């Protein structure tokens, strides 16, 4: 399928999984026209098709617990159960068992596209990612606790963290009261991951957030609790687009939870899949390091190296990943990742051109009786 056919088919499938917000889906279509990087972030469903089509030799590499929709803006900070500042992958919307090479190629493409729009270029985006990834595998992984170690990454993260006053001011400017009753299961999910002694107010986000998951229902709960603001987000859970491509129920909530639990990480205790909803904490400490905030080419190299290492942390959720991936890598020629990401970047840029010049595709009719 070309990008137009793939999008129509995927969105029809999406409506079979959850209630959709049509205005957000139309906004997503518009964002996909703006530039290749945004198109890449919003079209993982089509990426998978192109990956299998254009890189068949990489599609046969060991299957492991993968992020799937991995890109440079899928990393951020949070506080773990001990209150420590942690950095790592913070979006598992498309988590599935996939060839380990998928995450590496997609991450490298996103780095190249993201840096290109900033007029910042490395000679080879694959090099730091692969170096960090291999080191992570050889070490057996290690979470990024930004306390005693990882001083450079901590410096970049602290630059990205928002002053609490500015965070909540911006937060209030971009939410609006909910004008209809929340789904009961969304309220139940909020209640389980909020303190018991509060009565939260519920909102929607006026300016749609993210790209890949746009079109799903998304709500905000906020309150003042024991002297300060707290907030949670609940987003409708939909299994990975892998299920759309395979035509099966390969990926489930249980699959995603198991992947996250077994990965080498210090998790966010306020992130969970509850029923058909993904709940997470919103706070000034939960932020990503934007490429725009990175001061130098050296910092970009360090950031991409760390992203490669963190990717290994996720893949090591398979206890046999270290041996089988390092064995596979040992048989690959130098420059394989650079060749792969350049090929995929060319294809995705061409597909973006086709999408940009195409008329707006119609939104499928809602599926009657789909409750969330």
C-alpha positions in Angstrom: 0.0 0.0 0.0 1.1 3.5 -0.6 0.9 6.1 2.2 -2.6 7.2 1.3 -3.9 3.6 1.2 -2.0 2.7 4.3 -3.3 5.6 6.3 -6.9 4.9 5.3 -6.6 1.2 6.2 -4.8 1.9 9.5 -7.3 4.5 10.7 -10.2 2.1 9.9 -8.5 -0.5 12.1 -7.9 2.2 14.7 -11.6 2.9 15.0 -12.2 -0.7 15.6 -9.9 -0.5 18.7 -11.1 2.7 20.3 -13.2 5.8 20.2 -11.4 8.4 18.1 -11.3 12.2 18.3 -11.8 13.3 14.7 -10.5 16.8 15.1 -7.2 15.4 16.5 -6.9 13.0 13.6 -7.3 15.8 11.1 -4.7 17.9 13.0 -2.4 14.9 12.7 -2.9 14.8 8.9 -2.0 18.4 8.7 1.2 18.0 10.8 2.3 15.2 8.6 2.4 17.6 5.7 4.7 20.1 7.4 8.1 18.3 7.3 9.6 14.8 6.9 10.5 14.6 10.7 6.9 15.1 11.8 5.7 12.7 9.0 8.1 10.0 10.4 6.9 10.5 13.9 3.2 10.2 12.9 3.3 7.2 10.6 4.9 4.3 12.3 2.3 2.0 10.7 3.6 2.9 7.3 7.3 2.8 8.5 6.9 -0.9 9.3 5.6 -1.7 5.9 8.6 0.1 4.3 11.1 -1.5 6.7 10.0 -5.0 5.7 9.8 -4.1 2.1 13.1 -2.2 1.7 15.3 -4.0 4.3 14.3 -7.7 4.1 17.8 -8.8 5.3 17.3 -6.8 8.5 13.8 -8.0 8.9 15.1 -11.5 9.6 17.3 -10.5 12.5 16.5 -11.7 16.1 13.1 -10.6 17.4 13.3 -9.0 20.8 11.1 -6.7 23.0 11.3 -3.5 21.0 10.0 0.1 21.4 8.9 0.0 17.8 8.2 3.7 17.3 11.6 4.7 18.5 12.8 8.2 17.7 14.8 11.0 19.3 11.7 12.6 21.0 10.7 9.3 22.7 13.2 9.8 25.5 12.7 11.9 28.6 13.0 12.2 32.4 10.9 11.1 35.3 11.3 10.5 39.1 11.6 6.8 40.2 10.2 5.3 43.4 13.2 6.7 45.3 12.7 10.2 44.0 15.8 10.0 41.7 15.9 11.7 38.4 15.9 9.1 35.7 16.3 9.4 31.9 15.2 6.9 29.2 12.6 5.8 26.8 9.2 7.2 28.0 6.8 6.1 25.2 5.8 2.5 24.7 2.7 3.1 22.6 4.0 0.8 19.8 6.0 -1.7 21.9 6.1 -5.2 20.3 8.4 -8.0 19.5 10.3 -6.9 16.4 13.7 -7.3 14.8 16.2 -5.5 17.0 17.4 -3.6 13.9 14.0 -1.8 13.5 14.6 0.4 16.6 18.2 1.2 15.6 17.4 2.2 12.0 14.3 4.2 13.0 16.3 6.0 15.7 19.1 6.9 13.3 16.6 8.2 10.7 14.9 10.4 13.3 18.3 11.8 14.4 19.3 12.6 10.8 15.9 14.3 10.1 15.8 16.1 13.4 19.3 17.4 13.2 18.9 18.4 9.5 16.1 20.8 10.3 18.4 22.5 12.9 21.2 22.8 10.4 23.3 20.6 12.7 24.9 17.6 11.0 27.1 14.7 12.0 28.9 12.8 9.4 27.3 9.5 10.5 24.3 9.3 12.8 24.6 5.6 13.0 28.1 5.7 14.7 27.2 7.1 18.2 23.9 5.1 18.3 25.6 1.8 17.4 28.5 2.5 19.8 26.2 3.1 22.7 24.0 0.2 21.8 26.9 -2.3 21.6 28.3 -1.0 24.9 24.9 -1.4 26.5 24.6 -5.0 25.4 28.2 -5.8 26.5 27.5 -4.2 30.0 24.3 -6.1 30.4 22.6 -2.7 30.5 22.3 0.0 33.2 19.5 2.5 34.0 20.3 6.2 33.5 20.1 7.5 37.1 21.1 11.1 36.7 22.5 11.5 40.2 26.1 10.4 40.8 26.8 9.4 37.2 26.0 10.7 33.7 27.0 14.3 34.4 26.8 15.5 30.8 23.3 14.0 30.3 22.2 15.5 33.6 23.4 18.9 32.5 21.3 18.5 29.3 18.3 17.2 31.2 18.4 20.0 33.8 18.4 22.5 30.9 15.3 20.9 29.6 13.5 20.8 32.9 10.9 23.5 33.3 10.7 25.9 36.2 7.6 24.8 38.2 5.9 28.2 38.0 6.3 28.3 34.2 5.3 24.7 33.8 2.0 25.1 35.6 1.3 28.5 33.9 1.9 26.8 30.5 -0.2 23.8 31.6 -3.2 25.9 32.5 -3.0 27.8 29.2 -3.3 24.6 27.2 -6.2 22.8 28.9 -10.0 23.2 28.7 -12.8 21.8 30.8 -14.4 18.6 29.6 -17.8 19.3 28.2 -19.1 15.8 28.4 -19.0 12.9 30.9 -15.7 11.1 31.0 -15.7 7.4 30.3 -16.2 5.5 33.6 -13.1 3.4 33.0 -11.0 6.5 32.5 -12.2 7.9 35.8 -11.5 4.5 37.5 -7.9 4.6 36.0 -7.4 8.1 37.3 -8.7 7.2 40.8 -6.3 4.3 41.1 -3.2 6.5 40.4 -4.2 9.6 42.3 -4.2 10.2 46.1 -7.5 9.0 47.6 -8.2 12.3 49.5 -8.7 14.6 46.5 -11.4 15.6 44.1 -9.7 16.2 40.8 -10.9 18.4 38.0 -10.9 16.9 34.5 -9.8 18.6 31.3 -8.9 18.0 27.7 -5.8 19.4 26.0 -6.7 22.3 23.7 -3.6 21.9 21.5 -3.1 18.2 20.6 0.0 16.6 22.0 2.3 14.1 20.4 1.8 12.7 16.9 1.8 9.0 16.7 -1.2 8.6 19.1 -3.2 11.6 18.0 -6.8 10.7 17.4 -7.2 8.7 20.7 -9.1 10.1 23.6 -6.9 11.9 26.1 -7.9 13.5 29.4 -6.1 15.4 32.2 -6.9 15.3 35.9 -5.4 17.9 38.2 -5.8 19.1 41.7 -4.0 20.9 44.6 -2.8 18.3 47.0 -1.0 19.0 50.3 0.3 22.3 49.3 1.1 21.9 45.6 -0.3 21.0 42.2 -0.4 17.5 40.8 -1.6 16.2 37.5 -2.2 12.9 35.6 -2.9 12.1 32.0 -5.1 9.2 30.8 -4.8 8.2 27.2 -6.7 5.4 25.5 -4.6 2.3 25.1 -4.4 0.8 21.6 -2.1 -2.1 20.8 0.8 -1.7 18.4 0.3 -1.2 14.7 2.0 -4.6 14.4 -1.5 -6.0 15.0 -2.8 -4.0 12.1 -0.1 -5.3 9.8 -0.3 -8.9 10.9 -4.1 -9.0 11.1 -3.9 -10.7 14.5 -3.8 -9.9 18.2 -0.1 -10.5 18.6 0.4 -7.5 20.9 -1.7 -7.0 24.0 -1.6 -5.0 27.2 0.0 -8.0 28.9 2.8 -8.0 26.2 3.6 -4.3 26.8 3.6 -4.6 30.6 5.9 -7.6 30.5 8.4 -5.8 28.2 8.6 -2.8 30.5 8.9 -4.9 33.6 11.7 -7.1 32.2 13.7 -4.2 30.7 16.8 -2.8 32.5 15.3 0.4 33.9 14.1 2.1 37.1 10.5 2.7 36.1 8.2 5.7 36.7 5.9 4.5 39.5 3.1 6.7 38.1 3.1 5.2 34.6 0.7 2.2 34.1 -1.8 0.6 31.8 -5.0 0.3 33.6 -7.7 -1.4 31.6 -7.9 0.4 28.3 -6.1 3.5 29.5 -2.5 4.5 29.9 -2.0 6.7 32.9 1.1 8.8 33.6 2.2 11.7 35.8 2.6 15.2 34.4 5.2 17.4 36.2 8.1 19.7 35.6 10.4 16.7 36.1 8.8 14.7 33.3 10.4 16.3 30.2 12.3 15.3 27.1 15.7 16.7 26.0 14.9 18.4 22.7 17.6 18.5 20.1 16.9 22.3 20.0 18.2 22.4 23.6 21.5 20.7 22.9 24.3 23.2 22.6 27.0 21.5 20.6 27.7 18.7 18.1 29.6 17.0 20.9 26.5 17.0 23.1 24.4 15.6 20.2 26.9 12.8 19.8 26.7 12.1 23.6 22.9 12.2 23.5 22.7 9.8 20.6 25.2 7.5 22.2 23.0 7.4 25.4 19.9 6.7 23.3 21.7 3.8 21.7 22.7 2.5 25.2 19.1 3.0 26.5 17.8 1.0 23.5 19.9 -1.9 24.6 18.4 -1.5 28.1 15.0 -2.2 26.6 16.1 -5.0 24.3 17.8 -6.8 27.2 14.3 -7.5 28.5 14.9 -10.7 26.5 17.4 -12.7 28.7 18.9 -14.1 25.5 19.2 -10.8 23.7 22.8 -10.1 24.5 24.2 -13.3 23.0 22.0 -13.5 19.9 22.2 -9.8 19.0 26.0 -9.5 19.5 26.4 -12.7 17.4 24.3 -11.2 14.6 26.2 -7.9 14.8 29.5 -9.7 14.5 28.5 -10.9 11.0 27.4 -7.5 9.8 29.8 -5.3 7.7 30.9 -1.9 8.9 28.5 0.7 7.8 25.4 -1.5 7.6 23.4 0.8 9.8 24.4 4.0 7.9 23.4 2.3 4.6 20.0 1.2 6.1 19.0 4.5 7.7 20.0 6.4 4.5 17.8 4.1 2.4 14.8 4.4 4.8 15.2 8.1 5.1 15.1 8.5 1.3 12.0 6.4 1.1 10.2 8.1 4.0 11.1 11.5 2.5 9.6 10.5 -0.8 6.5 9.2 0.9 6.2 12.5 2.8 6.2 14.3 -0.6 3.4 12.1 -1.8 1.4 12.7 1.4 2.0 16.5 1.2 0.7 16.8 -2.3 -2.3 14.5 -1.8 -5.8 15.8 -1.0 -7.1 15.3 2.6 -8.3 11.7 3.0 -11.7 11.2 4.5 -12.1 10.0 8.1 -13.8 6.6 8.3 -17.2 6.3 9.9 -17.0 5.6 13.7 -17.5 2.0 14.8 -20.8 1.8 16.6 -20.7 0.4 20.2 -16.9 0.8 20.7 -16.6 1.7 24.4 -13.5 2.9 26.3 
